[in-house]
Amino acid sequence: MSFWKKEIYNRVKNFKKLVILCVGNPEASDDGVGVEIGKRLLENLFDSPDVFIFNCYTAAENFTSPVKKIMPSHILIIDSCVAGKVPGTVSVFCPDDLKEEDISSHRIPVQLLSRYLKNETGADVIIIGIEPEILGKGRHLSGSVKNAADEIVEFLLKIFRKNW
């Protein structure tokens, strides 16, 4: 099992309530990977009273009130993440791993959002970042990012199905 899978599994395996915030701009090629993952999870996941998936697009801050009402034990934030790695690389971060100066294509940086949600809910916040290959106009994911999205969706569905 790859490092990122072990890290996610170990952190969410005993979740009580899990919120997944899928962030990105589907009009900007690989920046839309989070939203694509969210769509696919929603299509393949049967109803559960314990998993809540929100496709936030570029305004994840609009979903803080519903998240606070849920009071999850765990929050996953899925987004593209420029970290200087090979395109399609999946990385796992904690809110404190990211600097306030990190550039974001979203209204507020994921780092600020994740810290806010952690403080408001007490949840364990995990950020899944996928290294983009193409950031620019376009509605399609690059091959490497699509492959990473496929792997993330398959992995998360396995975790969820084991919990039910």
N, C-alpha and C positions, 0 to 999 in steps of 0.2 A: 504494500500500500504506500502511495506517495506521501511525502511529508505533509502537504496541505490537507490531504484526506484524513490522515491521522489526527492532525491538529483540530480540524472541524469535528470529527467524530468524538474525540475525547472531550471537547468542550460542550457539545450539544446532546450527547447520547442520553442524558437523564433530564431533558427539558420537561418542564411542566406545561408551559405555554411558550410557543415560539412565534415570533414575528419576523417576517422576511420583507425587507424593504429593497425593492429592485429599482435601481437608479440608472438614468442615462437618457441620451437623446438619440432615438432611432433614425433621425434625419442626418446623423453625423457618423455614418459607418460604424466602426467598432465601438464608439461611445455608447451605442444602443445595446450592448451585450447584456447589461443588467435587466433591461426591460424585456429582451428576448427570453432570457432565462425565466423571468416572472411569468410571461405568457405560457411558456411550456410547462412550468410547474402547475399553473392553474388548470391547464388542459388535462393533465395526467394525474392530478391528485384528487382523491375522493374526499368528500366532506369530512372534516375533522374539527372537533370543538377546541383542539389544542394548537393548530397551525393556522396562522393568518398571513396571507401574502398580499402585499400592496405594490402595484406598479406605480411608482412615484414619478417616473419620467425625470424632469430636471428640477422638480420642486418637492423634494422629500420633506421639507419643513412643513408642508401642508398636511402631513400625516402624523404629526406629533400628538395631537389630541386623541385620535383613535388609538394610537399605540399606548398612551398613558392610561386610557380607560381599560385596555386589555390587561395591563400590568404583567407583561411577559417575564418569564425567568431568563429568556435568551432572546437576543435580537441579532439577526444576520443582515448585514447591508452588503448588497452585491452591486459592483460598479466596475467600470474600466478604471485602470490605474496605471499611469505612466511612472514606471520605476526603473526604466533603463534595462529591462530584461528582454529576453527573447519574446517576440510576439506570441501570444497565447499562453504565456506562463501564468499560473495561478498562484497568488500570494495571499497569505492570511495575516491580518493585522489586528491589533487592539487599538482602541482610541488613542492611547498614549504613544503609540508607535509613529503617529503622523504628526507633523509639525503644523502649527497654525498658518505658516506661510505657504503650505502646499497649494498649488494652483488647482482650481476646480472649474469645470464648465457649468457648475450648478449655482443656484442662487446663494446658497451657503455651503461652505466646504464640508465634506463628509466628516472630517475630524471634529468640527464644532457640533454637527448634528449628533454624532455618536457620543460625545461627552455629555451633551445635554440630555439625551435619552438615558444614558447610564445614571446620571444624577437624579433624574426624575422618576425612574422606574426601579433602579437597583439591579437591572438586568445585566447579564454577562453579554457584552456587545462584541461581536466578531465581524470584521470587515473582510469580505472576499473581493480581491482585486484581480482583474484580468488585464494583462499587458496588451494594449492595442497595437495593431499593425498599421491601420489606416484611420486617421481622424480627419474628417472633411465631409463635404457633401456626399451623400449616398445613403441608400437604404439597406445595403447588404453588408453582412459581416464578412471579414476576410476569412480564408480557409482555416488559418491557425486559431483564430478567435472562435469561429464556429465549432471547431473540434473541442476547444476548452469548454464552451457552453454545453455541448453534448455531454461531456464527461461530468460536469458539475450537476446538470439536471439528473442524470442517471444515478450519481452518487447520493444526492439529496433524497431522491425518491426511495432509494433503498433504506436510508436512515429512517424516513418517515414511516414506511411500511412496517419496519421492525418494531416501531413504537406502538403500533395499533394492534 
